[in-house]
Amino acid sequence: MVGAGISGIGQGYHLQRRCPDRSYLILEARPTLGGTWDLFRYPGIRSDSDMHTLGFSFHPWTDDRSIAGGATIRGYVEEAARTHGIDRHIRFGHRVTTAAWSTDEARWTIEATGPDGAPLVFTCNFLCMCSGYYDYARGFTPEFVDAERFGGTIVHPQFWPEDLHYAGKRIVVIGSGATAMTLVPALARQAAHVTMLQRSPTYVVSRPAEDRLANWLRARLPGRAAYRLTRWKNVLTSMVYYRLAKSRPAQFRSRLLAMVRDHLGPDYDIERHFTPRYDPWDQRLCLVPDADLFASLKRGDASVVTGTIDRFTETGIRLDSGEDLPADVIVTATGLRLQWLSDIRFSRDGAPIAFNAALQYKGMMFSDVPNLAYTFGYTNASWTLKAELVATYVCRLLNTMRQRGLRQSTPRLRDPAMATEPFVDFTSGYIQRASHLLPQQGARKPWKLNQNYVLDVVALRFGSVDDDMVFDNPVPGRRDAA
């Protein structure tokens, strides 16, 4: 496996439980586990999904807060890895560079560099890419005119400096996504003033940081039973809201904006600052726990400015409107840079694999690429829900190959004339900027993404493993199994 974040830890657990006869190794490029929750250290970093669904199914979340801070989540992931012995299978500081499949040997050969930069080689029968989807080394920052003229500090949230002192300073946060929504109320507690500068608005919804029903159940039921009930309650609730948003976008939009107006009052310019140009769930909704962003705006600690940047100045930012925003610190919360499969160079029998020419299969594999799975979570629900379904399906494939005496499982498109669609029906910038790297999806299952947890439970836990899947390459000495 590649990656020791939520996906890798989950895959490790399910391999131990469902394939106890198999060995596994997790290669992690960074010096610690946790992935996203170890990398991001900016003020206020927290989940934007509830922890009863972002948490592991096998390791109940027991904190009172359902919307948790980054350090708490990092501790939870570390605890899960340690409790279940998964941490003993991780090799840190190992960066994978190439992966080559050999049909004759029915195995992947993995080249990596170790902590000291020395080249290393590993082999495996099945490779799981659990490394997420964005570049840890580079965030996305547009080219701002005259950025070098600014006399203060410019920082990207992905690389927040530990020694940055911002108390009493004027801060401009550029962006309107989840990172900006998190940063603004956190920074406003100490800063002189925080301005969230956005080119266009995002849908924002508030919810309590604590799930009162979850805490009530946990006080009265065994821990695992309470956790399981809360998990399914939250899954089904989010599915209902998503379905309403997609089927009745105008009504759902009106309700979202009405809730913002309830928080900020009738005199706030909701139309300008909180009314997006797109329908709900064309991009991910931004969650603010306990209305913390709205509270900062009402107190006057923070403000929202909607406009476009003309240039940076020595003392801040000048907008196209001519307005100047003074700043001591500018935070470029301008997004992520998508990195497809960790930029590893893949090949099959000596030929490079072009994933942008492939079709995704069941949201976890690729057409004509054997024994390779990847984890890409939901855009409309918690990442971990999909990650664990992928993990259990990999175990089903491994057990099927073992039972049949075969070494290879390859998704094979039986209808080459089938229409194709973009990999993800999502308009977020990081997806659109990397669309040329991504595979396609088909017009029908199993080549079309569900983006629906219940449908994926049916397909990946109970559906046929032979659905457009070719099992072959017999184990030597068991050629009768073919």
N, C-alpha and C positions, 0 to 999 in steps of 0.2 A: 504494500500500500504506500501511497505517496500522500503525506499530510497527516499531522497529529492534532487537528482541530476537532470540532464536534463530529464531523463526518468520519474521520479516521478512528476516533475512539469508539463510535457506534459500530463501525464495521468490525473492529477488533472484538468487541463484546459478542456480536452475533456469530462470528466465526468460531469463537471459543465454545459457544453454547450449542450451535447447530452443526458444526463440522469439527468435532473434537479430535478427529484423526488427522486434521491438517495443521501444519505450522504456518505462522505468518510473521512478517516483519513490517514495521512502519518506518519509513524514511522521512524525516522532518528536516527541512532546510534551516529552520531557526533553532536557537539553543534551548527553547522551552516549548512545551505543548500549549494548546489553547487557541492557536490560529488567530482569528479576528480579535478574540477577547483578550489575547495577550499583546497583539500589535497595537491596537488603538488605546491611547492613554490620555486623550484630550479631556478637558473638564466636562463632567456630566455624562460621559459615555455610558450608555445603557441599552437595554434591549428595546426594540420597537415591536416585539411580539411578546405575548405572555409566556412566562417561564414554564407553565404547565404543558405547553405544546413545544416550546423551544428546548425544554429539558428532555432528557432521555427517558424512554418508556421504562427502562430497567433500573433507573436510579431516581426515585421520586424527589421532586423539588419540595423542600420543606420550609423555605423562608416565607415570612408573612407577606412580603412584597412580591406581587406577580410580575410587575415591571421592575426589573432589577438593574443595579449598576454594574459596570464592566468588571470591577474588581471582584464583586460577589459571584458573577457568572464564571470568571476565570477560576476562582476557588472551587466552584461546583464542578467544573470540567476536570480539574486536577484531582479532586476527591473521587470522582467516578472512575478515572483511570487508575488511581491508586487502589481503591476498594476492590476492583475487579481484576487487578493484576495486569492491566493492559499497558501500564507504563513500562513494564519490564521488556516489552517487545519493541520499544521505540529507540531508534538511533538518531540522535540529534546532530545538527550541523552537517547533514548529508543532503546535498543538492543534486537532484537527478537531472541529467542533461540529455540522454538518449534512451530510447526503448525500442528494441528490435525483436520482432516476432519471427521465429523459425518454425515452419510447418513440419519439417522433418523431425525436429526435436520436440515439437509441441510445447515451446516455452518462450518466455520473454527474457532477453538479456538486457539488463539495466546498467547503464554507466552513470556514475555519480562522482562527485568530489566530496571528500571527507572534511572534517573540521580543520585539518591542517592543509587543505588544498590538494591532497594526494588523490590520484584517480583510483576509483574502486569499481568493482564489477559484481553484480548480483544476478541471480537467475530465479525465475518463478514460473509457475504454470498458469497463474491467473493474476492480472494486474488491476488494481483498483485505484482510480484517481480520486483522492479525497481532499484535494488541495484548494478547493474553492474556485472562484472565478475571477478574482482581480489581482492585480500586480501589487505585491507587498513593497516592492522597491520604488515604485513611482505612482504618485497620485495624478489626477488630471487637473491641470491648471491652464486656462487659456492664456494666450499672449496678450498681456495688458500693455498698452502704449505708455512709455515713460515709467515703467515700474521701478527702474533703477534710480529714479529721481526721488522716490519716497524716502523721507528721512527717518521713519520709524522702523518697526519690525514687521516683516511679512512672514506668515507661517501657514503651512498646510496642516489640517487636523491629523492627517495620517502620520505626520512626523512632529508631533507636538513636543517642544523642548521642555525638559524637566525644570530648567532654570528660568523659564519665562515668567516675569513678574508683571501682572497686569492690574493689580489693585490701584484704584484711583485713576486709571487711564481711560481714554476714549478709544473704543474698539468698533471697527466695521467688520461684520461677518458677511462675506459675499456668498450668496447661495440661498436656496429655499427648500432644500431637501431635509432628510432626517437628521443629518449631521448638524446643519445650521439650526434646526429647531431644538436640538439638544444643547448646543453650545450657548445660545443666546441667554436662556434663563440661568444657566450655570455661571456664565461670565458676569451677568448682571448683578450677582450677589456681592461682587467686590469692585467691579469697574465703575468709573465715573458715569459712563453711559455706553450702551451697546446698540448699534444700528444694524439691523438685518437688511442688507441690500439685495434685492432680488430683481431679476429680469422679468420674471412672471411668477404668479402665485402658485401654490400647491394646496391641495386639499388637506385640511388639518382637522383631526378629531381628538377630543380629550376623553380619557377614561381613568378610573381610579387606579392608583398604583397597587393597591391591595384588592384582592379578589375576596370579598367578604364571604361568599358562599364556599369557596375553597377552604378558607380558614375555619369556617363553621363545620364543614364535613371532616376536616382533619382532626378536629377536637372530639369528634364523636364516632369515627370509623377507624378501622386499621389503616395505617398510612398508605399502603399500596392501593387499597380499595378507594380511599378518598382521592388519591392522585389520579387513578384511572377514570373515575367519574368526572372529575374536573376537566381532565384532558379532553374527554369526549364532549362534554358540555361546551367547551371553548371551540373545539373543532367544528361542531355542528352550528354553533352560533355564527362563527365567521363565515361558514359556507352559505348560510341563509342571507347574511348581509351582502356577501359578494354576488350572490344570485340576484338579489334585489337591485344592486347597483348596475349590473349588466342588463337586466331585463327592463328596468324602469329608471334609466339614467337621469332624466329630468327631475323626477320626484325625489330621487336619492340625493341629487345635487342640491335641491332646494332644502332638504332636511339638514344636510351637512352645513350649509351656509347659515341656516337658522340657528343651529347650535353655536356657531362662532359668534353670531350676533347676540345670543343670550349671554355669552361670556364678556363681550367687549362693549355692549350697549348700542343703542340705536344711532348714536352720532358717529360711530367709527366707520371709516370708509371701507366697508367689507367688499364692495364691488371692485375697488382698485387693488386692494392688498391681499384678499383671501378668496378671490373668484377665478379659478383657473380657466384656460381656454379649451381644455379637453374634458372628456367625461370621466367620472369617478372610475378608478381602477384601470384606466388606460396607462396610468403610472401608479406606483404604490402610494397609499395614503400615509400621511405622517401622523404619528401618534405622539401626543403630549400627555404625560401622566399628571393627574391632579391639576390639569389646566395651568401648569407652571409657566408656559410661554405667555398665555393670556394674562396671568397675574403680573408678570414683569411689564407687559405693555400698559396695563391699567395703572400700575404704580408710577410709570414714567421712567423706570430704570432702563427700559429698552424701547425701541421704535422700529417700525418697518418702513422702508423706502422702496418703492417700485420704480425702476428706471434702468437705463443702460449706461454703461461706463464710456466716457469719452477718453479719459486718460488719468493716470496717477499724477499727483502733484507732490511737492516737497512736504506738504502738511496733510495729505489725505487723498480724496478721490473727487474728480470733477465729472459730473454726469452730462449726458448729451443735452439735458435741459438747461445747463449752465449752473445748476446747483452744486455747491461744494460741500462735501462731507468731511469734516475734520477727523483725523485719526492719529493715534499714537501706535496702534497695532492694527494690522489688516489681516484677517483670517480668510484664506481662500478655500471655503467649503464648497468647492466647485465640482466635486465628484470623484469617482473612482476610474481607474483605467483597467478595463477588462483584459485578462490574460488567459488565453485559451489553453487549458491543460498544462499550465505552468511553463509554457513555451518549450516543452520537451520535444525533441525531434523524434518522431515515430516512423518506423518502417516495418514493412511486411515482406519477408523473403527478399530483402535487399532493395525493395522499392519504397520510396517515401509514401506515407499515408497522407492524403489530402482530405482533412475532415470537412472542409467547406464544400466538398463534392459528395459527401456522404449524407445519409439520412439517419436521424436519431431513431433509436428503437426503444420503446417503452420508457422513454425519458431517462435511459441509463446506459445504452450501448449504441453501436454504430454499424451500419450496413457493411458487410464484408470484412469487418475487423474482429478477429477471434479473441476470446478470453480477455476482453478489456471492458471494464465498467467505469463509469464516471458518476459523480454525485453533483447534481445541480438542483438546488432546492426550489420550492415553490416561489412564485412572484406574488401570490395572493394569500399566503399562509406561512407558517413557521418552516424554516429551513429543515429542522430536524425531522419533521414528519416524513418528508420525502427521503431524507438521508437514510432513515432506518428501513424504509420499504426497499430501497436499493440494496441495503446491506443484507436483508433477509432473502431477496431474490438471488443475489450472488450465491448465497448458501444453497439455495434450491438448485442452481445450475451445477455447482460443484458436486452436490450429492447425486444429481442425475448422471453426470459423467462418471462418477465412481461406480454407481450401480450398473451402468451399461458397459463399463469397461472401455470408455472412450475418453479422449483427452482434449477435445476441442468443441467449443460451442460458438457458432457464428451466425448472427442475424443475416438472413438472406432475403432480399426483396424479390417476391415472386411476380410482381406486376410492374415491370420497368416503365410502363406508360402512366403510372399513377401520378396525379398532380402533386406538386410540392408547395409548401408554404414556408414563411420564415420560421426559424427555430423557436422564437418566443414572440408572441403577439403583445409587445410591450413597447411603449414609446420613450422610455427613459433614455437619457443621453448616453450612458455607458453601454447600453445594449446597441443603440443605433451606431455609435462610433466604431463598434467592433463587429458589425453585422457581416462584413466580408470574411471574417475568420470562422464564423459559426456554421455548423451543419444545417441542413434543412429538416423540416418534418413533412410527413406525408399527409394525405387528405383523409386517411382512415387509420384505424387501429390495426396493428400495434405500433404504427409509425407516426401516430399523431399524439401529441401530449394531451393528457387529461386536464392538468391543472385543477384536479379535484381529488381530495384525499380518499374519499369513500370509493370512487371508481378505481383509484390506484390500489387500494386495499384488495378489492375484488380481483384486479388484473394481476398484481404482483404476488399476493399471498395465496390466491386460490386459482388463478387462471392457468391455462396449459403452458408448460415450458416449451412445447413443440410448435407454438404459434409462430410461423415464419422463422424458426430457428433450426439450423442444421447442426446435428451432433455427429461428429465423425473423428477420424484419426485414432484408430484403436490402440489401446495399450499393447506394447509388444508382448506376444505370447497369448493375446486374447483377441485375435483377429476374427474369431467367430462372432464376437459381439457386434461387429459392424452390421 
